[in-house]
Amino acid sequence: MLRKQSTGDHRLAFYAQLASMADLTMLKKKEQKAVEKVARRAGFQFTRLESPDRHWEIIRECHADVYRTINTVLDRRQVSLKPLAKKEESDQALLGKNYRLQPVLVHTWESLWAEIKTGLYKVLKQEEFPLRRCPHCKAGVFVAGGRRKYCSRTCTTRAVDLRRKDDPKRRDDVLRNMRHYHAKKRAAAARPIV
């Protein structure tokens, strides 16, 4: 049974998706709508007063900083958290008895950008960084969890195929089977036809 993803998981998926795409200007409308859908699922609220084109502009403007920050961390280089931490307390409110962070309704570009920066700051402050770079394609970024090792099914399939080809035991098995197959074929061809 699949577990229901929390908003935090969706936010990680949103950051991983932004970190995987070097250039958002090349995306088609359908792909842009998919990224917007992931942003909404992550809890980033767009107001109905803004035009749908403005939603994409906001994501595109935030993309450069998110992409640069996450890829810097994944490259194991130092990254400054000061620009991300400036508005942390002012944009998120601790509400309720159990002090859970409640989503902030976004009405302006500044408040959405502040919320994205705050979320990224919290991701970076975690003890174990939850995003990983794909070891096969070296470009994809994904949320590490469970047994997941690659960014997509395609990379998983290709990596497993490469491992199988390089495995000496498998290579010996394939050679033995081919020798057996060709020996049977030669024996069948050498038999006289009655």
C-alpha positions, -999 to 999 in steps of 0.1 A, spaced: 0 0 0 14 34 -9 16 60 18 1 94 13 28 120 8 30 149 31 34 186 20 71 183 31 76 154 7 59 174 -21 81 203 -14 112 182 -16 99 168 -49 94 204 -61 129 214 -52 144 183 -68 125 190 -100 138 226 -101 173 214 -93 171 189 -122 163 214 -149 191 237 -159 170 259 -182 132 264 -178 129 286 -209 129 256 -232 99 239 -215 67 236 -235 33 249 -221 23 214 -210 56 209 -191 52 243 -175 17 234 -163 32 202 -148 58 222 -128 31 246 -116 10 216 -105 39 203 -85 43 238 -69 6 238 -59 9 203 -45 39 214 -25 17 240 -8 28 272 -27 -5 290 -32 -11 313 -61 -39 338 -59 -67 338 -85 -62 375 -90 -28 369 -108 -28 357 -144 -17 321 -150 13 334 -170 24 353 -138 25 320 -119 51 307 -144 71 339 -142 73 336 -104 86 300 -106 111 309 -134 125 338 -113 129 315 -82 144 287 -103 179 302 -107 186 305 -70 170 271 -61 190 254 -89 223 271 -80 219 264 -42 209 228 -44 235 219 -71 262 237 -50 253 215 -20 253 183 -42 287 193 -56 299 193 -20 308 230 -21 301 256 6 268 275 3 258 306 23 225 303 42 223 340 51 202 351 21 178 323 27 175 328 65 167 365 65 129 362 64 124 328 80 106 340 111 85 367 94 70 345 66 60 314 85 39 314 116 38 287 143 2 280 149 -18 254 169 -11 235 200 14 212 184 34 240 168 30 227 132 40 251 105 8 262 86 10 271 49 11 308 42 -14 321 16 7 339 -10 -6 371 -24 25 387 -39 56 376 -57 77 387 -27 58 365 -2 59 334 -25 96 339 -31 101 343 6 82 311 13 102 292 -13 135 305 2 123 296 37 114 261 26 148 257 9 165 270 40 148 244 61 157 216 37 194 228 38 193 228 76 183 192 79 209 169 94 210 147 64 204 164 31 174 146 15 182 152 -22 207 132 -42 222 135 -77 216 106 -100 248 85 -103 239 74 -138 230 105 -157 247 129 -133 220 156 -141 189 144 -124 181 153 -88 157 132 -67 144 128 -32 164 100 -16 141 76 3 139 39 8 158 19 -18 157 46 -45 191 51 -62 183 68 -95 163 98 -107 140 79 -131 129 45 -143 150 51 -174 182 57 -155 175 26 -133 170 4 -163 201 17 -180 223 14 -149 211 -22 -142 218 -32 -179 253 -17 -176 259 -36 -144 248 -68 -160 271 -64 -190 301 -56 -168 294 -86 -144 321 -112 -151 299 -141 -138 271 -131 -162 296 -128 -191 309 -163 -185 273 -176 -184 265 -159 -217 296 -173 -233 289 -208 -221 253 -207 -233 264 -194 -267 290 -222 -270 263 -247 -261 238 -232 -286 263 -232 -315 275 -267 -307 239 -280 -309 234 -261 -341 266 -276 -357 256 -311 -345 221 -307 -360 237 -295 -393 262 -324 -394 235 -351 -390 225 -368 -422 190 -361 -435 171 -394 -437 
